[in-house]
Every structure is written in C-alpha cells, then in structure tokens.
Amino acid sequence: MTGKKLSVITISITTFDEQGRLDEDAYRKHMCRLRDGGVSVYVGGSGSGEGYSLTPEENARILAIAVEELKGKTGIYADGVEPRNAKEMISFMRRVENSNVDAVRIMPLDPGHGSKPNVAELEKYHCAVIESTAAPLILTSHDSAGYILPIDLIERLANRYPHVCAINYGGKDTTYLAELIKRMNSRLVVHCAGCTNGLATLTLGGHGFMGNEGNLAPALAHSVITAFESNDRDRLRAAFGKLMSLAMIVQRYGGSSLRGLKPALNAFGLPGGPLREPRLPLDAAEVQKMVNAIIELQIPELAGLPKR
C-alpha cells in the first residue's frame, strides 16, 4: 500500500463496448476520472469489475492501462476472483506480480457448494499464496464468502510475512472491526469494504473504506476523507450522507450494484458501457427513476453533465 495515510479505494468497473469487447479508450478515461477525483483503485474485481468475465489477457490489459494512468499519483491494486484452491490464486499472483501495481489482494478461498474452510485450511491456503510471491499483499476478510478470518489468524500471517501490508474487512460486526483495528492498525493498513462502516473505521483508527460508489462520484467519496481529516463535522455529515444515499440508490438493483451503477454512468455521459452476461440491463423506466433520485442528491461533480 502507498503508506498509511487515509484513503478511499474504489473498486473499478470494467468498460466494454456494444460487442462485449474491452473498451480500452473508455477504461483509460475512467481511470483518469478516478485519479482526478482523489480515490485509490482496485482493478479487475470479481464484483464491480466483472472479474469472472475477464480473460487473463483482458485482465493484463486493464492492469497495464491502470498503471499507466495511476502509478505514482494514487494507489493502484490488483483485484481478482474467489478461487477454489490455492493453486488458482497462486496462478493469478504469477500473472500480476510484475504488473507494477502497488499491491495485490488475496481473495477469499471458496471451495464451492457452500462448503466453508476451517481455520487450519485457511491458514494453509494463505501461507501457500503468500509464500508464492514477494509482491505486497492485501488480506481479505469478507462475509460475502460466508465466513470471516479469525483475527488471531490475521495477526499470525501479518507477523510471519512482512510483505502482507493491509487487510480489508467486509462485514457488519463493528465489534470485530474495532478489535481488528485495535490489534492490527500499527502493522496493517485497514479498510472496511463498503461505505456503511466508513466513519466507524476512521473513528476507530482505521485508514478508510472501499466501495463502488466512487465510480460515479469519486470526488464525493474522497471528500469524506478530507472532511474527516480537517475535523469539519458539517462537511463530513453532508458528504457522508450523500454518499450513503447514493449507495442506497445504486445498490437496490443488486448484482454488486453493477445493474444500477453502469446505467447511471451511461446516463450521465460517463464511461460505463454495457454489462456482460449473465447480467441483464435495466429497463428505461428503472434507469430514469434512478437518475432522478441521483439528481436530487445535488452531487457537485455530476452537475451540468449531459443526461441521456
């Protein structure tokens, strides 16, 4: 990670054209917009980035574009998809470790069919992946996998492997979050997944939050950090309130918020493009209802943009 300063990490979309091909020009423009908005970026994520639909060649290309536009200007991190075993995650590490990103995220182990790994299996998986590379690594404890990592395990991994530099926590248990930050924030950069626990993370001594809302309003997401740093309570309340409202609007359509997020980007004339199967588009009435709700938020960076 790029130091222990506070930050927002946006899990970037991946832009495609109407034929379903990677739209490199749109992706480059999107990276520049995220950079200029002040957020760090995850590339190729399994949710917002439609990572499961990407070929290794496409993944390599979006990483190359992101590094060209972001390296040295904001944080740039390689994301991936949940693997069935350590071999799959190690293969991903080998593909991206020389991409010149700032760090690579280790995705949660998913053996499939609802089976949850036990602590010994989780430790063996993480040790195998971590030992396969010298790249800076980010751990993930996310209840979307059906479980979270025991904090004792996180602590053992962090103490054993110096190139483990961060942890992302995606869950609703603020007591777990508080204990994670208390025990690990002097060693790891700690971000929560999603903006919901963003203020709790910052207040408890963590380093920020992640989410996909920054794809549409990166400056708004970043303003939460700057307002917190300056102890401007009124500006913090206004910025975080708008960000939470935006999250509620786009998340109501599900699909890692992509069903709402990409149509919203398109509606405001921003790089978005179509979804890849199996995701299906919203109908025109749903898009218009969503756009009207976003306009009511009066987000400055969206004011004056063309509405399609």
ZAMARGU-4260 file (C-alpha; in steps of 0.2 Angstrom, whole numbers, plus 5000, padded with zeros to 4 digits):
<rodrens>
0) 5000/5000/5000 | 5005/5018/4997 | 5009/5022/5016 | 4997/5023/5030 | 4988/5039/5025
5) 4969/5039/5025 | 4960/5034/5008 | 4945/5028/4999 | 4948/5014/4987 | 4935/5012/4973
10) 4933/4995/4966 | 4933/5000/4947 | 4920/4994/4934 | 4927/4987/4918 | 4921/4995/4902
15) 4915/4985/4887 | 4909/4990/4870 | 4892/4985/4862 | 4900/4970/4855 | 4906/4964/4873
20) 4924/4968/4869 | 4935/4978/4882 | 4934/4996/4878 | 4951/5002/4881 | 4948/5021/4877
25) 4933/5022/4889 | 4943/5012/4903 | 4958/5025/4901 | 4946/5039/4903 | 4938/5031/4918
30) 4955/5028/4926 | 4959/5047/4924 | 4942/5052/4931 | 4945/5041/4947 | 4963/5048/4948
35) 4957/5066/4947 | 4943/5063/4960 | 4956/5058/4973 | 4952/5039/4975 | 4963/5024/4975
40) 4958/5010/4963 | 4955/4991/4963 | 4956/4984/4946 | 4948/4968/4940 | 4937/4964/4955
45) 4925/4950/4955 | 4910/4961/4959 | 4911/4978/4952 | 4925/4974/4940 | 4915/4959/4932
50) 4932/4949/4935 | 4924/4932/4932 | 4920/4938/4914 | 4938/4943/4911 | 4951/4933/4901
55) 4969/4933/4908 | 4973/4944/4893 | 4960/4957/4897 | 4965/4957/4915 | 4983/4960/4910
60) 4977/4974/4898 | 4967/4984/4911 | 4981/4982/4924 | 4993/4990/4911 | 4981/5004/4907
65) 4978/5007/4926 | 4996/5008/4930 | 5000/5020/4915 | 4987/5032/4922 | 4988/5030/4941
70) 5005/5024/4946 | 5013/5037/4957 | 4998/5048/4958 | 4986/5037/4968 | 4985/5019/4975
75) 4983/5005/4962 | 4979/4987/4967 | 4976/4971/4958 | 4960/4963/4962 | 4954/4945/4957
80) 4941/4932/4959 | 4937/4920/4973 | 4947/4904/4970 | 4943/4886/4973 | 4960/4882/4979
85) 4977/4889/4982 | 4984/4884/4965 | 4971/4896/4957 | 4976/4910/4967 | 4994/4907/4965
90) 4992/4907/4946 | 4984/4924/4947 | 4998/4930/4958 | 5011/4925/4945 | 5001/4934/4931
95) 5000/4950/4940 | 5015/4951/4952 | 5026/4960/4939 | 5012/4972/4933 | 5019/4986/4944
100) 5004/4989/4954 | 5006/4994/4972 | 4999/4978/4980 | 4989/4963/4976 | 4973/4957/4985
105) 4972/4939/4991 | 4954/4934/4988 | 4944/4923/5000 | 4945/4904/4997 | 4929/4897/4991
110) 4929/4878/4990 | 4911/4878/4982 | 4894/4871/4986 | 4893/4881/5002 | 4907/4872/5010
115) 4917/4884/5022 | 4935/4881/5025 | 4941/4878/5043 | 4955/4888/5052 | 4968/4876/5048
120) 4963/4876/5029 | 4963/4894/5029 | 4980/4896/5036 | 4987/4883/5024 | 4979/4892/5009
125) 4985/4909/5014 | 5003/4903/5018 | 5004/4895/5001 | 4998/4910/4992 | 5009/4922/5002
130) 5025/4912/5000 | 5022/4911/4981 | 5026/4929/4978 | 5036/4944/4985 | 5023/4957/4980
135) 5015/4967/4993 | 4999/4958/4998 | 4982/4963/5005 | 4972/4951/5015 | 4953/4950/5014
140) 4940/4945/5027 | 4923/4947/5019 | 4907/4939/5024 | 4901/4938/5006 | 4912/4922/5006
145) 4901/4915/5020 | 4914/4917/5034 | 4927/4930/5040 | 4945/4927/5045 | 4949/4925/5064
150) 4959/4940/5070 | 4972/4928/5078 | 4975/4921/5060 | 4977/4938/5053 | 4989/4943/5066
155) 4999/4927/5064 | 5000/4930/5045 | 5005/4948/5047 | 5018/4944/5059 | 5025/4930/5049
160) 5026/4938/5032 | 5032/4957/5031 | 5025/4959/5013 | 5007/4957/5020 | 5003/4976/5021
165) 4984/4978/5023 | 4968/4970/5027 | 4950/4973/5020 | 4935/4969/5031 | 4918/4967/5023
170) 4905/4964/5037 | 4893/4971/5049 | 4901/4966/5065 | 4908/4983/5072 | 4915/4974/5087
175) 4926/4963/5075 | 4930/4979/5066 | 4935/4988/5082 | 4946/4973/5088 | 4954/4971/5071
180) 4959/4989/5071 | 4965/4989/5089 | 4976/4974/5086 | 4982/4977/5068 | 4982/4996/5063
185) 5000/4998/5069 | 5005/4984/5057 | 4992/4984/5043 | 4983/4997/5033 | 4964/4993/5037
190) 4950/4997/5026 | 4932/4992/5028 | 4923/4986/5012 | 4908/4997/5008 | 4905/5014/5014
195) 4892/5009/5028 | 4906/5007/5041 | 4917/5020/5034 | 4915/5033/5048 | 4917/5019/5061
200) 4933/5013/5053 | 4940/5031/5053 | 4935/5035/5070 | 4942/5018/5077 | 4959/5022/5070
205) 4957/5013/5053 | 4963/5020/5037 | 4947/5022/5026 | 4934/5012/5016 | 4931/5004/5000
210) 4916/5003/4988 | 4910/5006/4971 | 4901/5022/4973 | 4917/5031/4968 | 4915/5025/4950
215) 4901/5038/4949 | 4906/5051/4962 | 4925/5049/4966 | 4926/5067/4972 | 4912/5065/4984
220) 4919/5049/4991 | 4936/5057/4993 | 4928/5072/5002 | 4923/5061/5016 | 4941/5058/5020
225) 4946/5076/5018 | 4932/5082/5029 | 4937/5069/5042 | 4955/5074/5042 | 4950/5093/5044
230) 4938/5089/5058 | 4924/5098/5048 | 4909/5090/5055 | 4896/5099/5045 | 4905/5095/5029
235) 4908/5077/5034 | 4890/5075/5039 | 4884/5082/5022 | 4897/5072/5011 | 4894/5055/5020
240) 4876/5057/5020 | 4876/5060/5001 | 4887/5045/4999 | 4876/5034/5009 | 4861/5040/4999
245) 4870/5036/4983 | 4875/5019/4989 | 4857/5015/4993 | 4851/5021/4976 | 4863/5010/4966
250) 4863/4995/4977 | 4844/4992/4976 | 4847/4984/4959 | 4859/4971/4966 | 4872/4962/4956
255) 4886/4970/4966 | 4877/4986/4962 | 4883/4985/4944 | 4865/4984/4937 | 4862/5001/4943
260) 4880/5008/4943 | 4884/5006/4924 | 4867/5013/4918 | 4869/5028/4930 | 4887/5031/4922
265) 4880/5030/4905 | 4865/5041/4909 | 4877/5055/4915 | 4888/5053/4899 | 4902/5045/4909
270) 4912/5029/4903 | 4902/5014/4908 | 4896/5004/4894 | 4886/4988/4894 | 4886/4974/4907
275) 4892/4957/4902 | 4882/4941/4903 | 4874/4935/4914 | 4870/4952/4920 | 4855/4960/4911
280) 4851/4978/4908 | 4838/4988/4917 | 4823/4995/4908 | 4822/5013/4903 | 4809/5017/4917
285) 4820/5010/4930 | 4835/5020/4924 | 4825/5036/4923 | 4819/5033/4941 | 4837/5030/4947
290) 4844/5045/4938 | 4830/5057/4945 | 4835/5051/4963 | 4853/5054/4960 | 4850/5072/4953
295) 4840/5075/4969 | 4856/5072/4979 | 4864/5088/4970 | 4881/5080/4969 | 4893/5094/4963
300) 4904/5084/4951 | 4888/5077/4942 | 4880/5094/4940 | 4879/5100/4922 | 4884/5083/4915
305) 4873/5078/4900 | 4858/5066/4904 | 4855/5053/4891
</rodrens>
